Amino acid sequence: MQYNTLGKTDLKVSRLCLGCMTYGEPDRGNHAWTLPEESSRLIIKHAIDNGINFFDTANSYSDGSSEEIVGRALKDFMRREDAVLATKVYFQVGDLPEGLSRAQILRSIDDSLRRLGTDYVDLLQIHRWDYNTPIEETLEALNDVVKAGKARYIGASSMHSSQLAQALALQDQHGWARFVTMQDHYNLIYREEELDMLPLCYEQGIAVIPWSPLARGKLTRPWGDTTARSVSDEVGKNLYDGSQDNDALIAERLANVAADKGVTRAQVALAWLLSKPGIAAPIIGVSREHQLDDLLAAVDLTLKPEEIVELESVYRPHEKVGFK
């Protein structure tokens, strides 16, 4: 495993971050495809054994059970100080309503710490932009969470670049804790973040930790093939509705590059993302050990410039999806 510094923080993170939405009791929340605790622990331990130290979950994943499972596994399998643990706040959890008011943030972090079994998280991220709460209220509450030692750093996710710029300006103006990461939607068939968000992050020294780097698995298998998760995943259907003919062409070129190099589609798609400046650690989701082994190999895979051109040249603009 390779490691780098997470933006301007003192955190050293593995080049791959284990996304933990896959781990949660199937009867809690609306993700029937998630793995229960016993199966989840096997994957988490395998990730730790292979050098991954960066874990991303959220208070809303499987109605909190993802945090519970991840927290217990990390406690059993590694020292707390060796783990970089990230969670999120925004979506509804139980009787905690959706939003980023001061009351919601302060309650959410306490609930998350209890479920995770830790005194602090390394990174607390706002899952979405809250259009119903003044951004100043949200940012001041996040600053208070950092001052209280309950989160070392804060991050943002899935918003317009103008919103991130507004938040950063307010944080600088008031001397509040600054966003250090952006978790955004970015992969070979969805590259709209390249227009505004990624240049802003590069300019501001904000680490990018993309979600859905393999397009919900669409970049790992023959185009049009489905899985049990893809059939029931309503979020994935909204992200990738099949309306872009060029997506299939990109997937075809991806398959060709992978075949020529004797590697898998997933490895090439991930290696492409890792080659981009400012990308700290793509967030990968796996449900089997062999899937993780496949993705681990991408860290050491280098694409030739002409291969990158082949993968990128047929991309066409998409409608922005993944946030309001």
N, C-alpha and C positions, 0 to 999 in steps of 0.2 A: 504494500500500500504506500502511496505517496501522501504527503501532508503539505498544507500551506496555511498561511495566516488568514483568518477570516476578516477581510477588509482592514480597518484601522484598529482592530481589537488586539488583545493579547492571546486570543484563542487559536490554537493550532488544531486544524480539522483535517480529517481524511478527505481525499478528493471525491469520494462518494459519501453522500448522506443517506442513511437508511430511513426512508419514509415509513411511518408506522400506522398509517390509516388502514393497512391490511390486517393489523393485529387488534382484535376487539371481539367481545362476545357477540356471536351472530344474532342473538335474540335481543340485543340492545341497539337502539338506533335503527337506521334504514339501510345498513350495509349487510345484507344476508350472506355475502361472499367472504366476509372476514374470517380470520382464523381464531379459534378459541385459544385459551391461554397455553395449554400444553404444546400445541403445534407452534404457536407464536414464539415461545421460549426457545425452541430448537433453532429457528431462523435467526433470532436475535443473538444467541450464543455463537452461531456459525459466523455471523457478521463480526462480532467482537474478536473471535479467534483469527479472523482474516484481516484484522487491523482497522476496521471501521470504528471510529470513536464519536461520530456525529449522528445524532438521532433526532428526528423531527416528528412530533405528534401534535395534537390539538385537543382542547378541552371537549370539543363537540364530537370527536371521532368515537363512534359506537357509544354515544351517550356517556362518555367519560371512561369507559372500560379500557380503551387503548392506553390512556395514561396509567391506569392501574397496572395493566399487564407489563408495560414498558418499565415502569418504576420498580416493580418487583424483580424483573429480569436483570436490570442494570445493577440493582443492589446485590444480587446473587452472583453475578458474573464479572463485575469489574469494580474498581475503586471509583467512588463518586468523583474525585478530582481528576480522573482520567477521562471521564465522559463529558462531551459537550451536548447538553440536553436543551432542546428547543420545543416550545409549545406555543399555542395561539389562543386568542380570544376574539370573539365577535358573535358566532352563531349560538343559537339557543341550546341550552343544556338543562334538562329537567325543568325546574321552575325558574331558572335564570333566563330572562328573555334575551333576544338578539339585540346587539348594540354595543357601543363603546362609551357609555356614560361613565362618570367617575365611580358611581356605586357598582356598576357592572364590572368594571376592570378590577376594583379592589376586592370584590367578592370572588371574581373568577380566579385571580392569582392565588388566593388562599385555598380555594377548592382544588386547583391544579396541584399545588404543592402537597396538599393532603393526599390526593390520589397518587401522585408520583412518589410519595414517601421521601421527600427531600426538603431542605430549608430554602433552596434557591433553584432557579433555572438559569442557564447560561444565556438564553435568548428568549424573550417574550415578544411575539409578533402579533400585530393586528391582522386578522384573517381577511378582512375586507374594509372598505371605507364606509363609515357610518354617516349617512346623509341627514340623519335626524338629531345628531349631537354636534354642538360646536366643536370644531377640531381643536380649539384651544383647551377645552375641557378634557378631551381625550389625551392630548399631549402632556398636560400638567399631571394628570393621574398616572400616566406611564412614567413620568419623571419621579413621582413620589414612590412608585414601586421600586425603581432603581435605587433611590436614596435609602429606602428601607432595607435594601440588601436582598430583596426577594427575586430580583432579576439582575444579572450582571449587565446585560445589554438589551436593547429593543430593536425590533425590525418591523418591516412593512411587507405587505403582500398584495398583489393583484389590484392595481389602481392605475389611474391615468398619471402620466409623468407630471402634468401640471399640479396634481394633488400632492405628489411626493415633493415637488419643488416648494409648494406652499408650506407643507409641514416642516421641511428642513429650514426654511427661512424663519418660521416661528420659533423653532427650537433654538436656532442661533440667536434670535432676538432676545429671548427670555433666559438663555443659559440653561435650557432644559436638556436632558439626555437626548442624544441624536440617534436617529435610525442608522444602524450600521449594516443592515442587510436588506435586500429586496428579493422576496420569493415570488417569482413571476412565471407565467405560462410561456414556455419557450422550447421549441424542438424543430426538427427539420421541416415539418409541414405546417408549423405555425411560428412565423418569424416577425410578427408585427412589432414585437418589443425592440427590434433593431432600429426602428425609426426614431424614437424619442427616449424611451425608458433606459435602454442600455447606455446610450451616450451620456445621459444625466448621471447614471450610477458610476460610470468610469470617471467622469469629471469630479464627482463628489467623494470618490474613494469608497463607495458602497459596494459590498460584496454581493454578488448575484448567486442565488441558490435556486435554480429553476425547478418548477414542479412539472410533472408529466413530460420528462425528457424523452420518453419513448412513445408519446402520444397514446397513452392508455393501452399500450401493447400493440397498437396498430403498426408500429415500425419494427416489430419483432417477428412477424409471421406474414405469410402470403396475403396480399391485399384482398380484403373481402372475407377472410376467414374470421370466425367468431369464437369466443370462449363463453363459459358460463357467466363470468363476470361482465363481459362486454354486452351480453344480451340483457342483463338486468341493471346495468349501470346507466341511470338516466342522465347523470352529469356528463358522462363520456359521450352519450348520444348528442347532447347539446353542443359539446366542444367540437366533435368531428361528425358532421351530419352527412358527409359524402358528396356534398354539392360541388366540391372543387375537383375538376378532372385532373388538374395538375398534381394533386396529392398522390394519386395512383401512379403517375409518371415518376414522381420523386421516389416513391416506394420501389418502383421497378429499378431505377438507377441504384438505389441503396442495395437491392438484392444483387445487382451485377457487380458492384464494388466489393461487396462481401464475398461473393463467389470467387472473384479474381484474387482476393487476398487470402482465401481459405479460412475466413472467420465468419461469425454470425452477423445477421442484420443488426441485432441489438448492440453488438460491440462497435460496429461502424457508426451507428446513430449516436451512441454515447461518446465515442472518440471525437466525432465532429463537434459536439457540444463542448467537450473538454478543451478543444483547440482554440476556443474563442477567448479573447482577453476579458478579464474581469469575472469569469465564471469560477466561483470558489469551489462549489460542490453540488452537482446535480442531485436531486432528491429521487432516489430509486425505490420502487415498491416491488417486493418479491414475496412469493408465497411458497417457494420451494428452494432447497439448498442449491440445486444445480442451476437455477436461474441466477442466484447471487454469484456463483462461481463464474458464470458466463460474463456477467457485467464487470466483475473484478478484473478480468483480462483486458477490458477496454482502457483501463488506466495507463497501460503500457503500450497501447496501440497508437501508432503515428500514421496519419493520412498524408499522402502526397498532395502538393498544391493542385495538381490536375484532377485528383480524385475529389477534392473539395469543390472545385469548379463544376465537376460533373454533377455532384449532389445539389448544388445551389442554383445552377443557372436556369432551371425551369420553374422556379418558385414564382407564384403570382400572389398579389396582395389578398388578404382575407379580411372579412369583417371581424372586428375585435370581439373576442368571447372570453368568458372566464370571470368577468366582473361587469358591474353596471357602468 
